[in-house]
Amino acid sequence: SVGNVIDPLELIDVYGVDAVRYYLFRAASFGQDGNISVDGLHERYERELGNDLGNLLSRTTAMVARYRDGKLPVAESSAELAAELDGLAPKVAARLDAYDLTGGLDEIWEVVRALNRHVEQNAPWELAKDESKAGQLDRVLFELAEGLRVLAIVLAPYLPETAPQILAALGQDAGLELERARSGQTGAAEGIAPAEPLFPRVDAPAAV
């Protein structure tokens, strides 16, 4: 009656259903009140979905296409990263069992940010300049692909339309069973091309 209502269908028309679902779980804990706003949705859409996740996939696929002609050979991930990936699904499952949907996303985004740090720390664009570091470059690119594959699976309950797109961009099996969300399950792939943005830029203010 006071007009302080946000039409979710209008938001979906602008941002897509996955982004709106993600924001609602991110901004308000299940069963509790939360502060919801178009500005808040737009900020999370750009920073977390667009930059943190979407740009990670775009960079990874672009580097595989550029430096390895679209081929992803299987390599062995570092023990540290493998342990982080193997621990993610149990953490998310425990959160979901406790109806802590927001907490599940918190666990997932710790790994999203870790993979983005992994890119910066290992600088594949520098490794690509030195042929003697070809094996190291293969390992880093594989680690990024493996991390993204695991993320796609644990994100499927939150982003059911986006998760298969991530797997397809990486040339991976479409299975989203939770038991697949662990290291050592990523297969070799060919024909990987720079991925289209998962979450295209939206002008703000976008919806009212």
Order of alpha helices (4+ residues) and beta strands (2+ residues): alpha-alpha-alpha-alpha-alpha-alpha-alpha-alpha-alpha
